């Protein structure tokens, strides 16, 4: 096997892994920003109130569910 082909395949795999990592980081940042703005209305204390905690949990679940629906929709289009 051609050594340059192997290195090229390894490089491509590494680049794909980094792209996936970047996408995950982007989703987490958007989720955090979106849910924080929606659920934390006052100055945060040392811990969240029960309503803030419930809101953040529900918001994160809905965000992830919608992200999965959108991803599946895009995959079915290709």
PDB file of N, CA, C and O in Angstrom:
ATOM      1  N   UNK A   1       0.848  -1.185   0.000  1.00  0.00           N
ATOM      2  CA  UNK A   1       0.000   0.000   0.000  1.00  0.00           C
ATOM      3  C   UNK A   1       0.884   1.235   0.000  1.00  0.00           C
ATOM      4  O   UNK A   1       1.951   1.252   0.614  1.00  0.00           O
ATOM      5  N   UNK A   2       0.439   2.246  -0.681  1.00  0.00           N
ATOM      6  CA  UNK A   2       1.164   3.514  -0.787  1.00  0.00           C
ATOM      7  C   UNK A   2       1.129   4.236   0.566  1.00  0.00           C
ATOM      8  O   UNK A   2       0.046   4.513   1.081  1.00  0.00           O
ATOM      9  N   UNK A   3       2.305   4.548   1.154  1.00  0.00           N
ATOM     10  CA  UNK A   3       2.335   5.218   2.457  1.00  0.00           C
ATOM     11  C   UNK A   3       1.628   6.571   2.450  1.00  0.00           C
ATOM     12  O   UNK A   3       1.012   6.945   3.448  1.00  0.00           O
ATOM     13  N   UNK A   4       1.703   7.301   1.358  1.00  0.00           N
ATOM     14  CA  UNK A   4       1.036   8.604   1.307  1.00  0.00           C
ATOM     15  C   UNK A   4      -0.480   8.454   1.326  1.00  0.00           C
ATOM     16  O   UNK A   4      -1.181   9.320   1.848  1.00  0.00           O
ATOM     17  N   UNK A   5      -0.991   7.361   0.762  1.00  0.00           N
ATOM     18  CA  UNK A   5      -2.429   7.102   0.780  1.00  0.00           C
ATOM     19  C   UNK A   5      -2.886   6.813   2.204  1.00  0.00           C
ATOM     20  O   UNK A   5      -3.952   7.266   2.620  1.00  0.00           O
ATOM     21  N   UNK A   6      -2.089   6.068   2.943  1.00  0.00           N
ATOM     22  CA  UNK A   6      -2.413   5.763   4.323  1.00  0.00           C
ATOM     23  C   UNK A   6      -2.434   7.044   5.146  1.00  0.00           C
ATOM     24  O   UNK A   6      -3.356   7.270   5.929  1.00  0.00           O
ATOM     25  N   UNK A   7      -1.431   7.869   4.970  1.00  0.00           N
ATOM     26  CA  UNK A   7      -1.383   9.129   5.711  1.00  0.00           C
ATOM     27  C   UNK A   7      -2.553  10.018   5.325  1.00  0.00           C
ATOM     28  O   UNK A   7      -3.117  10.708   6.173  1.00  0.00           O
ATOM     29  N   UNK A   8      -2.915  10.005   4.064  1.00  0.00           N
ATOM     30  CA  UNK A   8      -4.045  10.801   3.597  1.00  0.00           C
ATOM     31  C   UNK A   8      -5.345  10.318   4.250  1.00  0.00           C
ATOM     32  O   UNK A   8      -6.171  11.129   4.668  1.00  0.00           O
ATOM     33  N   UNK A   9      -5.522   9.001   4.335  1.00  0.00           N
ATOM     34  CA  UNK A   9      -6.716   8.442   4.970  1.00  0.00           C
ATOM     35  C   UNK A   9      -6.745   8.775   6.459  1.00  0.00           C
ATOM     36  O   UNK A   9      -7.796   9.111   7.005  1.00  0.00           O
ATOM     37  N   UNK A  10      -5.599   8.680   7.108  1.00  0.00           N
ATOM     38  CA  UNK A  10      -5.518   9.015   8.530  1.00  0.00           C
ATOM     39  C   UNK A  10      -5.820  10.497   8.752  1.00  0.00           C
ATOM     40  O   UNK A  10      -6.522  10.866   9.694  1.00  0.00           O
ATOM     41  N   UNK A  11      -5.285  11.327   7.881  1.00  0.00           N
ATOM     42  CA  UNK A  11      -5.518  12.767   7.978  1.00  0.00           C
ATOM     43  C   UNK A  11      -6.989  13.084   7.775  1.00  0.00           C
ATOM     44  O   UNK A  11      -7.555  13.907   8.494  1.00  0.00           O
ATOM     45  N   UNK A  12      -7.606  12.438   6.806  1.00  0.00           N
ATOM     46  CA  UNK A  12      -9.029  12.657   6.561  1.00  0.00           C
ATOM     47  C   UNK A  12      -9.861  12.238   7.764  1.00  0.00           C
ATOM     48  O   UNK A  12     -10.809  12.927   8.143  1.00  0.00           O
ATOM     49  N   UNK A  13      -9.506  11.114   8.360  1.00  0.00           N
ATOM     50  CA  UNK A  13     -10.223  10.644   9.543  1.00  0.00           C
ATOM     51  C   UNK A  13     -10.060  11.636  10.693  1.00  0.00           C
ATOM     52  O   UNK A  13     -11.026  11.954  11.387  1.00  0.00           O
ATOM     53  N   UNK A  14      -8.850  12.116  10.888  1.00  0.00           N
ATOM     54  CA  UNK A  14      -8.588  13.088  11.942  1.00  0.00           C
ATOM     55  C   UNK A  14      -9.384  14.375  11.705  1.00  0.00           C
ATOM     56  O   UNK A  14      -9.962  14.930  12.639  1.00  0.00           O
ATOM     57  N   UNK A  15      -9.413  14.840  10.471  1.00  0.00           N
ATOM     58  CA  UNK A  15     -10.166  16.050  10.139  1.00  0.00           C
ATOM     59  C   UNK A  15     -11.660  15.857  10.390  1.00  0.00           C
ATOM     60  O   UNK A  15     -12.327  16.754  10.906  1.00  0.00           O
ATOM     61  N   UNK A  16     -12.181  14.696  10.028  1.00  0.00           N
ATOM     62  CA  UNK A  16     -13.595  14.407  10.275  1.00  0.00           C
ATOM     63  C   UNK A  16     -13.905  14.388  11.770  1.00  0.00           C
ATOM     64  O   UNK A  16     -14.946  14.890  12.195  1.00  0.00           O
ATOM     65  N   UNK A  17     -13.012  13.815  12.564  1.00  0.00           N
ATOM     66  CA  UNK A  17     -13.203  13.790  14.011  1.00  0.00           C
ATOM     67  C   UNK A  17     -13.209  15.209  14.573  1.00  0.00           C
ATOM     68  O   UNK A  17     -14.016  15.533  15.443  1.00  0.00           O
ATOM     69  N   UNK A  18     -12.314  16.043  14.077  1.00  0.00           N
ATOM     70  CA  UNK A  18     -12.250  17.428  14.546  1.00  0.00           C
ATOM     71  C   UNK A  18     -13.492  18.213  14.135  1.00  0.00           C
ATOM     72  O   UNK A  18     -13.974  19.052  14.895  1.00  0.00           O
ATOM     73  N   UNK A  19     -14.010  17.948  12.938  1.00  0.00           N
ATOM     74  CA  UNK A  19     -15.238  18.602  12.488  1.00  0.00           C
ATOM     75  C   UNK A  19     -16.401  18.212  13.391  1.00  0.00           C
ATOM     76  O   UNK A  19     -17.207  19.057  13.781  1.00  0.00           O
ATOM     77  N   UNK A  20     -16.482  16.919  13.721  1.00  0.00           N
ATOM     78  CA  UNK A  20     -17.548  16.446  14.610  1.00  0.00           C
ATOM     79  C   UNK A  20     -17.440  17.092  15.982  1.00  0.00           C
ATOM     80  O   UNK A  20     -18.444  17.510  16.559  1.00  0.00           O
ATOM     81  N   UNK A  21     -16.219  17.173  16.503  1.00  0.00           N
ATOM     82  CA  UNK A  21     -15.997  17.815  17.795  1.00  0.00           C
ATOM     83  C   UNK A  21     -16.430  19.277  17.754  1.00  0.00           C
ATOM     84  O   UNK A  21     -17.063  19.764  18.691  1.00  0.00           O
ATOM     85  N   UNK A  22     -16.096  19.971  16.686  1.00  0.00           N
ATOM     86  CA  UNK A  22     -16.469  21.378  16.539  1.00  0.00           C
ATOM     87  C   UNK A  22     -17.987  21.529  16.469  1.00  0.00           C
ATOM     88  O   UNK A  22     -18.545  22.459  17.051  1.00  0.00           O
ATOM     89  N   UNK A  23     -18.655  20.621  15.761  1.00  0.00           N
ATOM     90  CA  UNK A  23     -20.113  20.679  15.662  1.00  0.00           C
ATOM     91  C   UNK A  23     -20.763  20.448  17.022  1.00  0.00           C
ATOM     92  O   UNK A  23     -21.724  21.131  17.376  1.00  0.00           O
ATOM     93  N   UNK A  24     -20.245  19.493  17.780  1.00  0.00           N
ATOM     94  CA  UNK A  24     -20.782  19.223  19.122  1.00  0.00           C
ATOM     95  C   UNK A  24     -20.593  20.455  20.006  1.00  0.00           C
ATOM     96  O   UNK A  24     -21.511  20.851  20.725  1.00  0.00           O
ATOM     97  N   UNK A  25     -19.421  21.052  19.954  1.00  0.00           N
ATOM     98  CA  UNK A  25     -19.158  22.253  20.751  1.00  0.00           C
ATOM     99  C   UNK A  25     -20.092  23.390  20.370  1.00  0.00           C
ATOM    100  O   UNK A  25     -20.558  24.132  21.234  1.00  0.00           O
ATOM    101  N   UNK A  26     -20.364  23.528  19.084  1.00  0.00           N
ATOM    102  CA  UNK A  26     -21.267  24.574  18.611  1.00  0.00           C
ATOM    103  C   UNK A  26     -22.688  24.339  19.114  1.00  0.00           C
ATOM    104  O   UNK A  26     -23.356  25.276  19.551  1.00  0.00           O
ATOM    105  N   UNK A  27     -23.152  23.092  19.052  1.00  0.00           N
ATOM    106  CA  UNK A  27     -24.498  22.759  19.536  1.00  0.00           C
ATOM    107  C   UNK A  27     -24.603  23.036  21.029  1.00  0.00           C
ATOM    108  O   UNK A  27     -25.597  23.604  21.482  1.00  0.00           O
ATOM    109  N   UNK A  28     -23.597  22.647  21.796  1.00  0.00           N
ATOM    110  CA  UNK A  28     -23.620  22.872  23.241  1.00  0.00           C
ATOM    111  C   UNK A  28     -23.636  24.373  23.540  1.00  0.00           C
ATOM    112  O   UNK A  28     -24.360  24.817  24.431  1.00  0.00           O
ATOM    113  N   UNK A  29     -22.849  25.150  22.809  1.00  0.00           N
ATOM    114  CA  UNK A  29     -22.821  26.598  23.028  1.00  0.00           C
ATOM    115  C   UNK A  29     -24.175  27.228  22.711  1.00  0.00           C
ATOM    116  O   UNK A  29     -24.650  28.085  23.456  1.00  0.00           O
ATOM    117  N   UNK A  30     -24.801  26.808  21.606  1.00  0.00           N
ATOM    118  CA  UNK A  30     -26.113  27.345  21.243  1.00  0.00           C
ATOM    119  C   UNK A  30     -27.165  26.941  22.265  1.00  0.00           C
ATOM    120  O   UNK A  30     -27.992  27.757  22.674  1.00  0.00           O
ATOM    121  N   UNK A  31     -27.129  25.673  22.676  1.00  0.00           N
ATOM    122  CA  UNK A  31     -28.075  25.184  23.662  1.00  0.00           C
ATOM    123  C   UNK A  31     -27.922  25.967  24.963  1.00  0.00           C
ATOM    124  O   UNK A  31     -28.915  26.407  25.543  1.00  0.00           O
ATOM    125  N   UNK A  32     -26.712  26.138  25.414  1.00  0.00           N
ATOM    126  CA  UNK A  32     -26.444  26.852  26.661  1.00  0.00           C
ATOM    127  C   UNK A  32     -26.955  28.285  26.582  1.00  0.00           C
ATOM    128  O   UNK A  32     -27.635  28.761  27.491  1.00  0.00           O
ATOM    129  N   UNK A  33     -26.629  28.960  25.506  1.00  0.00           N
ATOM    130  CA  UNK A  33     -27.048  30.345  25.342  1.00  0.00           C
ATOM    131  C   UNK A  33     -28.563  30.470  25.274  1.00  0.00           C
ATOM    132  O   UNK A  33     -29.160  31.304  25.954  1.00  0.00           O
ATOM    133  N   UNK A  34     -29.171  29.640  24.453  1.00  0.00           N
ATOM    134  CA  UNK A  34     -30.614  29.697  24.255  1.00  0.00           C
ATOM    135  C   UNK A  34     -31.370  29.396  25.555  1.00  0.00           C
ATOM    136  O   UNK A  34     -32.261  30.148  25.952  1.00  0.00           O
ATOM    137  N   UNK A  35     -31.011  28.310  26.199  1.00  0.00           N
ATOM    138  CA  UNK A  35     -31.719  27.903  27.413  1.00  0.00           C
ATOM    139  C   UNK A  35     -31.426  28.861  28.575  1.00  0.00           C
ATOM    140  O   UNK A  35     -32.307  29.135  29.390  1.00  0.00           O
ATOM    141  N   UNK A  36     -30.209  29.360  28.648  1.00  0.00           N
ATOM    142  CA  UNK A  36     -29.862  30.299  29.722  1.00  0.00           C
ATOM    143  C   UNK A  36     -30.721  31.558  29.588  1.00  0.00           C
ATOM    144  O   UNK A  36     -31.309  32.022  30.565  1.00  0.00           O
ATOM    145  N   UNK A  37     -30.789  32.101  28.381  1.00  0.00           N
ATOM    146  CA  UNK A  37     -31.568  33.319  28.162  1.00  0.00           C
ATOM    147  C   UNK A  37     -33.046  33.106  28.465  1.00  0.00           C
ATOM    148  O   UNK A  37     -33.720  34.008  28.962  1.00  0.00           O
ATOM    149  N   UNK A  38     -33.542  31.927  28.168  1.00  0.00           N
ATOM    150  CA  UNK A  38     -34.951  31.630  28.379  1.00  0.00           C
ATOM    151  C   UNK A  38     -35.270  31.366  29.856  1.00  0.00           C
ATOM    152  O   UNK A  38     -36.312  31.795  30.351  1.00  0.00           O
ATOM    153  N   UNK A  39     -34.381  30.666  30.552  1.00  0.00           N
ATOM    154  CA  UNK A  39     -34.721  30.135  31.882  1.00  0.00           C
ATOM    155  C   UNK A  39     -34.164  30.918  33.066  1.00  0.00           C
ATOM    156  O   UNK A  39     -34.760  30.909  34.143  1.00  0.00           O
ATOM    157  N   UNK A  40     -33.055  31.581  32.890  1.00  0.00           N
ATOM    158  CA  UNK A  40     -32.432  32.297  34.009  1.00  0.00           C
ATOM    159  C   UNK A  40     -32.738  33.780  33.814  1.00  0.00           C
ATOM    160  O   UNK A  40     -32.082  34.478  33.040  1.00  0.00           O
ATOM    161  N   UNK A  41     -33.749  34.233  34.539  1.00  0.00           N
ATOM    162  CA  UNK A  41     -34.242  35.592  34.318  1.00  0.00           C
ATOM    163  C   UNK A  41     -33.618  36.620  35.254  1.00  0.00           C
ATOM    164  O   UNK A  41     -33.592  37.808  34.935  1.00  0.00           O
ATOM    165  N   UNK A  42     -33.125  36.188  36.379  1.00  0.00           N
ATOM    166  CA  UNK A  42     -32.511  37.113  37.329  1.00  0.00           C
ATOM    167  C   UNK A  42     -31.021  36.860  37.434  1.00  0.00           C
ATOM    168  O   UNK A  42     -30.433  36.151  36.618  1.00  0.00           O
ATOM    169  N   UNK A  43     -30.438  37.438  38.428  1.00  0.00           N
ATOM    170  CA  UNK A  43     -29.024  37.209  38.691  1.00  0.00           C
ATOM    171  C   UNK A  43     -28.880  35.833  39.340  1.00  0.00           C
ATOM    172  O   UNK A  43     -29.498  35.570  40.372  1.00  0.00           O
ATOM    173  N   UNK A  44     -28.078  34.960  38.752  1.00  0.00           N
ATOM    174  CA  UNK A  44     -27.959  33.601  39.328  1.00  0.00           C
ATOM    175  C   UNK A  44     -27.255  33.632  40.683  1.00  0.00           C
ATOM    176  O   UNK A  44     -26.323  34.404  40.907  1.00  0.00           O
ATOM    177  N   UNK A  45     -27.729  32.769  41.576  1.00  0.00           N
ATOM    178  CA  UNK A  45     -27.100  32.624  42.880  1.00  0.00           C
ATOM    179  C   UNK A  45     -26.106  31.485  42.848  1.00  0.00           C
ATOM    180  O   UNK A  45     -25.549  31.155  41.801  1.00  0.00           O
ATOM    181  N   UNK A  46     -25.893  30.895  43.996  1.00  0.00           N
ATOM    182  CA  UNK A  46     -24.938  29.791  44.074  1.00  0.00           C
ATOM    183  C   UNK A  46     -25.504  28.514  43.461  1.00  0.00           C
ATOM    184  O   UNK A  46     -24.752  27.612  43.090  1.00  0.00           O
ATOM    185  N   UNK A  47     -26.835  28.439  43.354  1.00  0.00           N
ATOM    186  CA  UNK A  47     -27.463  27.317  42.641  1.00  0.00           C
ATOM    187  C   UNK A  47     -28.782  27.788  42.042  1.00  0.00           C
ATOM    188  O   UNK A  47     -29.330  28.817  42.437  1.00  0.00           O
ATOM    189  N   UNK A  48     -29.283  27.012  41.080  1.00  0.00           N
ATOM    190  CA  UNK A  48     -30.511  27.384  40.390  1.00  0.00           C
ATOM    191  C   UNK A  48     -31.727  27.134  41.280  1.00  0.00           C
ATOM    192  O   UNK A  48     -31.723  26.229  42.114  1.00  0.00           O
ATOM    193  N   UNK A  49     -32.764  27.944  41.092  1.00  0.00           N
ATOM    194  CA  UNK A  49     -34.034  27.674  41.759  1.00  0.00           C
ATOM    195  C   UNK A  49     -34.649  26.434  41.103  1.00  0.00           C
ATOM    196  O   UNK A  49     -34.211  26.008  40.034  1.00  0.00           O
ATOM    197  N   UNK A  50     -35.652  25.868  41.743  1.00  0.00           N
ATOM    198  CA  UNK A  50     -36.264  24.661  41.170  1.00  0.00           C
ATOM    199  C   UNK A  50     -36.921  24.976  39.831  1.00  0.00           C
ATOM    200  O   UNK A  50     -36.882  24.145  38.924  1.00  0.00           O
ATOM    201  N   UNK A  51     -37.520  26.145  39.686  1.00  0.00           N
ATOM    202  CA  UNK A  51     -38.151  26.487  38.404  1.00  0.00           C
ATOM    203  C   UNK A  51     -37.093  26.684  37.315  1.00  0.00           C
ATOM    204  O   UNK A  51     -37.296  26.272  36.173  1.00  0.00           O
ATOM    205  N   UNK A  52     -35.974  27.307  37.663  1.00  0.00           N
ATOM    206  CA  UNK A  52     -34.881  27.460  36.697  1.00  0.00           C
ATOM    207  C   UNK A  52     -34.316  26.098  36.301  1.00  0.00           C
ATOM    208  O   UNK A  52     -34.070  25.837  35.123  1.00  0.00           O
ATOM    209  N   UNK A  53     -34.116  25.249  37.278  1.00  0.00           N
ATOM    210  CA  UNK A  53     -33.573  23.915  37.022  1.00  0.00           C
ATOM    211  C   UNK A  53     -34.502  23.109  36.115  1.00  0.00           C
ATOM    212  O   UNK A  53     -34.052  22.476  35.160  1.00  0.00           O
ATOM    213  N   UNK A  54     -35.795  23.135  36.419  1.00  0.00           N
ATOM    214  CA  UNK A  54     -36.771  22.421  35.585  1.00  0.00           C
ATOM    215  C   UNK A  54     -36.810  22.996  34.176  1.00  0.00           C
ATOM    216  O   UNK A  54     -36.863  22.252  33.197  1.00  0.00           O
ATOM    217  N   UNK A  55     -36.785  24.317  34.074  1.00  0.00           N
ATOM    218  CA  UNK A  55     -36.818  24.973  32.771  1.00  0.00           C
ATOM    219  C   UNK A  55     -35.580  24.601  31.957  1.00  0.00           C
ATOM    220  O   UNK A  55     -35.692  24.267  30.778  1.00  0.00           O
ATOM    221  N   UNK A  56     -34.403  24.657  32.577  1.00  0.00           N
ATOM    222  CA  UNK A  56     -33.162  24.324  31.878  1.00  0.00           C
ATOM    223  C   UNK A  56     -33.170  22.874  31.395  1.00  0.00           C
ATOM    224  O   UNK A  56     -32.755  22.582  30.273  1.00  0.00           O
ATOM    225  N   UNK A  57     -33.640  21.983  32.240  1.00  0.00           N
ATOM    226  CA  UNK A  57     -33.699  20.570  31.879  1.00  0.00           C
ATOM    227  C   UNK A  57     -34.646  20.350  30.697  1.00  0.00           C
ATOM    228  O   UNK A  57     -34.294  19.681  29.725  1.00  0.00           O
ATOM    229  N   UNK A  58     -35.840  20.915  30.788  1.00  0.00           N
ATOM    230  CA  UNK A  58     -36.833  20.765  29.718  1.00  0.00           C
ATOM    231  C   UNK A  58     -36.333  21.412  28.428  1.00  0.00           C
ATOM    232  O   UNK A  58     -36.477  20.843  27.346  1.00  0.00           O
ATOM    233  N   UNK A  59     -35.751  22.594  28.547  1.00  0.00           N
ATOM    234  CA  UNK A  59     -35.242  23.312  27.380  1.00  0.00           C
ATOM    235  C   UNK A  59     -34.151  22.492  26.680  1.00  0.00           C
ATOM    236  O   UNK A  59     -34.155  22.369  25.455  1.00  0.00           O
ATOM    237  N   UNK A  60     -33.233  21.941  27.447  1.00  0.00           N
ATOM    238  CA  UNK A  60     -32.146  21.141  26.870  1.00  0.00           C
ATOM    239  C   UNK A  60     -32.702  19.903  26.168  1.00  0.00           C
ATOM    240  O   UNK A  60     -32.253  19.547  25.079  1.00  0.00           O
ATOM    241  N   UNK A  61     -33.683  19.249  26.797  1.00  0.00           N
ATOM    242  CA  UNK A  61     -34.298  18.073  26.176  1.00  0.00           C
ATOM    243  C   UNK A  61     -34.963  18.435  24.851  1.00  0.00           C
ATOM    244  O   UNK A  61     -34.768  17.746  23.850  1.00  0.00           O
ATOM    245  N   UNK A  62     -35.740  19.501  24.843  1.00  0.00           N
ATOM    246  CA  UNK A  62     -36.435  19.927  23.624  1.00  0.00           C
ATOM    247  C   UNK A  62     -35.434  20.334  22.549  1.00  0.00           C
ATOM    248  O   UNK A  62     -35.619  20.020  21.373  1.00  0.00           O
ATOM    249  N   UNK A  63     -34.380  21.027  22.949  1.00  0.00           N
ATOM    250  CA  UNK A  63     -33.369  21.470  21.986  1.00  0.00           C
ATOM    251  C   UNK A  63     -32.720  20.257  21.317  1.00  0.00           C
ATOM    252  O   UNK A  63     -32.553  20.230  20.098  1.00  0.00           O
ATOM    253  N   UNK A  64     -32.360  19.262  22.113  1.00  0.00           N
ATOM    254  CA  UNK A  64     -31.720  18.064  21.574  1.00  0.00           C
ATOM    255  C   UNK A  64     -32.699  17.278  20.691  1.00  0.00           C
ATOM    256  O   UNK A  64     -32.312  16.772  19.638  1.00  0.00           O
ATOM    257  N   UNK A  65     -33.947  17.178  21.111  1.00  0.00           N
ATOM    258  CA  UNK A  65     -34.944  16.484  20.298  1.00  0.00           C
ATOM    259  C   UNK A  65     -35.120  17.172  18.945  1.00  0.00           C
ATOM    260  O   UNK A  65     -35.174  16.509  17.909  1.00  0.00           O
ATOM    261  N   UNK A  66     -35.207  18.485  18.957  1.00  0.00           N
ATOM    262  CA  UNK A  66     -35.377  19.223  17.701  1.00  0.00           C
ATOM    263  C   UNK A  66     -34.124  19.110  16.834  1.00  0.00           C
ATOM    264  O   UNK A  66     -34.230  19.007  15.612  1.00  0.00           O
ATOM    265  N   UNK A  67     -32.957  19.128  17.440  1.00  0.00           N
ATOM    266  CA  UNK A  67     -31.720  18.966  16.674  1.00  0.00           C
ATOM    267  C   UNK A  67     -31.693  17.612  15.981  1.00  0.00           C
ATOM    268  O   UNK A  67     -31.287  17.515  14.823  1.00  0.00           O
ATOM    269  N   UNK A  68     -32.120  16.569  16.679  1.00  0.00           N
ATOM    270  CA  UNK A  68     -32.155  15.228  16.088  1.00  0.00           C
ATOM    271  C   UNK A  68     -33.169  15.159  14.938  1.00  0.00           C
ATOM    272  O   UNK A  68     -32.897  14.549  13.904  1.00  0.00           O
ATOM    273  N   UNK A  69     -34.325  15.779  15.120  1.00  0.00           N
ATOM    274  CA  UNK A  69     -35.341  15.783  14.069  1.00  0.00           C
ATOM    275  C   UNK A  69     -34.803  16.484  12.826  1.00  0.00           C
ATOM    276  O   UNK A  69     -34.976  16.000  11.707  1.00  0.00           O
ATOM    277  N   UNK A  70     -34.155  17.615  13.027  1.00  0.00           N
ATOM    278  CA  UNK A  70     -33.590  18.377  11.905  1.00  0.00           C
ATOM    279  C   UNK A  70     -32.495  17.575  11.214  1.00  0.00           C
ATOM    280  O   UNK A  70     -32.448  17.527   9.985  1.00  0.00           O
ATOM    281  N   UNK A  71     -31.610  16.944  11.990  1.00  0.00           N
ATOM    282  CA  UNK A  71     -30.540  16.138  11.398  1.00  0.00           C
ATOM    283  C   UNK A  71     -31.117  14.992  10.578  1.00  0.00           C
ATOM    284  O   UNK A  71     -30.648  14.728   9.470  1.00  0.00           O
ATOM    285  N   UNK A  72     -32.122  14.312  11.104  1.00  0.00           N
ATOM    286  CA  UNK A  72     -32.739  13.203  10.384  1.00  0.00           C
ATOM    287  C   UNK A  72     -33.405  13.693   9.097  1.00  0.00           C
ATOM    288  O   UNK A  72     -33.361  13.013   8.072  1.00  0.00           O
ATOM    289  N   UNK A  73     -34.012  14.857   9.156  1.00  0.00           N
ATOM    290  CA  UNK A  73     -34.668  15.420   7.972  1.00  0.00           C
ATOM    291  C   UNK A  73     -33.632  15.711   6.890  1.00  0.00           C
ATOM    292  O   UNK A  73     -33.851  15.395   5.721  1.00  0.00           O
ATOM    293  N   UNK A  74     -32.492  16.319   7.276  1.00  0.00           N
ATOM    294  CA  UNK A  74     -31.439  16.603   6.312  1.00  0.00           C
ATOM    295  C   UNK A  74     -30.846  15.322   5.735  1.00  0.00           C
ATOM    296  O   UNK A  74     -30.545  15.259   4.543  1.00  0.00           O
ATOM    297  N   UNK A  75     -30.676  14.300   6.576  1.00  0.00           N
ATOM    298  CA  UNK A  75     -30.122  13.030   6.108  1.00  0.00           C
ATOM    299  C   UNK A  75     -31.070  12.373   5.105  1.00  0.00           C
ATOM    300  O   UNK A  75     -30.619  11.761   4.137  1.00  0.00           O
ATOM    301  N   UNK A  76     -32.355  12.494   5.326  1.00  0.00           N
ATOM    302  CA  UNK A  76     -33.310  11.864   4.415  1.00  0.00           C
ATOM    303  C   UNK A  76     -33.379  12.603   3.075  1.00  0.00           C
ATOM    304  O   UNK A  76     -33.843  12.043   2.083  1.00  0.00           O
ATOM    305  N   UNK A  77     -32.927  13.833   3.044  1.00  0.00           N
ATOM    306  CA  UNK A  77     -32.933  14.612   1.808  1.00  0.00           C
ATOM    307  C   UNK A  77     -31.776  14.233   0.892  1.00  0.00           C
ATOM    308  O   UNK A  77     -31.825  14.510  -0.306  1.00  0.00           O
ATOM    309  N   UNK A  78     -30.748  13.611   1.431  1.00  0.00           N
ATOM    310  CA  UNK A  78     -29.551  13.278   0.635  1.00  0.00           C
ATOM    311  C   UNK A  78     -29.592  11.881   0.140  1.00  0.00           C
ATOM    312  O   UNK A  78     -28.667  11.441  -0.543  1.00  0.00           O
TER     313      UNK A  78
END
